[in-house]
Amino acid sequence: MHMASIPKFSTRLNFNQPLRAVENHAQITCSALAHGLLTSSNNHMTKTSHVLRLIDQTEEGLSNTGKFGRFGGVFVPETLVTCLDKLAAEFNFILRDSQFQSELAVALRDYVGRETPLYFAERLTDYYKNSKGEGPDIYLKREDLNHDGAHKMNNAIAQAMLAKRMGRKSVVAATGAGQHGVATAAACAKLSLDCSIFMGNVDEERQSSNVLRMKHLGARVKSVEGTFKDATSEAIRDWVGDLDNSYYLAGTAVGPHPCPSMVREFQSVIGKETRKQAIEKWGGKPDVLVACVGSGSNALGMFHEFVRDEEVRLIGVEAAGTGIDSGKHSATLSKGDIGVYHGAMSYLLQDDEGQIIGPHSIGVGLEYPGVSPELSFLKDIGRAEIYTVTDEEALHAYAVLCRLEGIFPALEAAHALAYLGKLCPALPNGTKVVVNCSGRGDKDADRVFKYQQQMGLATF
Ligand SMILES: Cc1ncc(COP(=O)(O)O)c(C=O)c1O
């Protein structure tokens, strides 16, 4: 295990006895499974009960420990601890506060536009049928139809409401693809909160339409040398300078507790709706859920509701960039080692000295060297399956969805769609597959065309 270069604000290790107990259990169980000590004949039930027990243990201890097995926690300086404790207390309060919950339900319905459809992608289903005309039924959870065009709004509006409740006057956030920045800027406009969004100069160029949208919405866009990871560090530094008035609005399920749990909770509406819509449409559960993994919020938003339904496969798709062995990828769960970054422990892209390796993906929102501690945990205990697709495969999937269904997927979501090419041939006829279409791809249209030309893939 390496400890990645710890950012300036990340100095405190917060282990205590109960945490170690959970951590040790997780390690023993995982290593027993990995070494085949739990044989595969009594196997399914044995494995099942272990996995569920680990999930239950984690959920029970979460509000106290912020730990998902050995991942997560609070690795921050003392000055931030009180602030995070206060945030955790407020978060726990609003979870049970019927007034907040009913205001949030109205905002999700009337402002965000929920529920989003569970759309049967008929032509995509046909496209992936085999020569006998058999294959899975493919459905898309249309998070691209949310106000502002991505799942990010589910979380941004809820946290902006929380910030307002806590009496904060200003909000600070970091964005990569710009979708979280736009969602935060919009939520702040609606709730009359001052808004600053930090963004890497490399990303500003790649996602320029979203920079303009943020500015139209009244946000200050603060340019930072680099990409999303650098913008995140700067946004947190800015927040630390004014803890009493300012609220750091985390856009994904990373960072110190309670950020990962909070973002996952506000995104879990995706999975809850999916369960209800699946019952309405085919009278059962989905068999397979597929989501792209940048840092983990859209994947967890869809998976969380089904984490105890072990017959439902949870598939996370990471960016293999120019190739999983090329060194230019964002496949943190597939290729990373465990370390501490931005206040929590998770898998990380790091070198032998623990220095962060810059991630790469054609999907700007997938470029982050860390990943959600909860997904790290679900991968470790064998509950979530993690695969990768390359830039080129994602570009192809973008074109396929445009041409067959008339839907632009965000390049991030195109990674989840691209995995269908590998998944579908292995599935029985009629298997119900739900892909999280996490955002819309208007922001990527010009870059896709440029890449298609460069790679000789242009289709028009
Ligand atoms: C449309 C879309 N999907 C997915 C992601 C990846 O983030 P996460 O893994 O937190 O869902 C982003 C990030 O910006 C995004 O904009």
Ligand as a Chemical Component Dictionary entry (heavy atoms), coordinates in Angstrom:
data_LIG
# 
_chem_comp.id                   LIG 
_chem_comp.type                 NON-POLYMER 
_chem_comp.pdbx_formal_charge   0 
_chem_comp.three_letter_code    LIG 
# 
loop_
_chem_comp_atom.comp_id 
_chem_comp_atom.atom_id 
_chem_comp_atom.alt_atom_id 
_chem_comp_atom.type_symbol 
_chem_comp_atom.charge 
_chem_comp_atom.model_Cartn_x 
_chem_comp_atom.model_Cartn_y 
_chem_comp_atom.model_Cartn_z 
_chem_comp_atom.pdbx_ordinal 
LIG C1 C1 C 0 -22.211 13.209 -17.544 1  
LIG C2 C2 C 0 -21.202 12.712 -16.565 2  
LIG N1 N1 N 0 -21.177 11.406 -16.274 3  
LIG C3 C3 C 0 -20.282 10.894 -15.406 4  
LIG C4 C4 C 0 -19.356 11.713 -14.785 5  
LIG C5 C5 C 0 -18.372 11.089 -13.854 6  
LIG O1 O1 O 0 -18.582 11.437 -12.521 7  
LIG P1 P1 P 0 -19.136 10.393 -11.479 8  
LIG O2 O2 O 0 -18.265 9.185  -11.552 9  
LIG O3 O3 O 0 -19.048 11.102 -10.179 10 
LIG O4 O4 O 0 -20.544 10.081 -11.846 11 
LIG C6 C6 C 0 -19.349 13.096 -15.057 12 
LIG C7 C7 C 0 -18.387 13.996 -14.413 13 
LIG O5 O5 O 0 -18.295 15.146 -14.680 14 
LIG C8 C8 C 0 -20.290 13.599 -15.977 15 
LIG O6 O6 O 0 -20.335 14.907 -16.290 16 
# 
loop_
_chem_comp_bond.comp_id 
_chem_comp_bond.atom_id_1 
_chem_comp_bond.atom_id_2 
_chem_comp_bond.value_order 
_chem_comp_bond.pdbx_ordinal 
LIG C1 C2 SING 1  
LIG C2 N1 SING 2  
LIG C2 C8 DOUB 3  
LIG N1 C3 DOUB 4  
LIG C3 C4 SING 5  
LIG C4 C5 SING 6  
LIG C4 C6 DOUB 7  
LIG C5 O1 SING 8  
LIG O1 P1 SING 9  
LIG P1 O2 DOUB 10 
LIG P1 O3 SING 11 
LIG P1 O4 SING 12 
LIG C6 C7 SING 13 
LIG C6 C8 SING 14 
LIG C7 O5 DOUB 15 
LIG C8 O6 SING 16 
# 
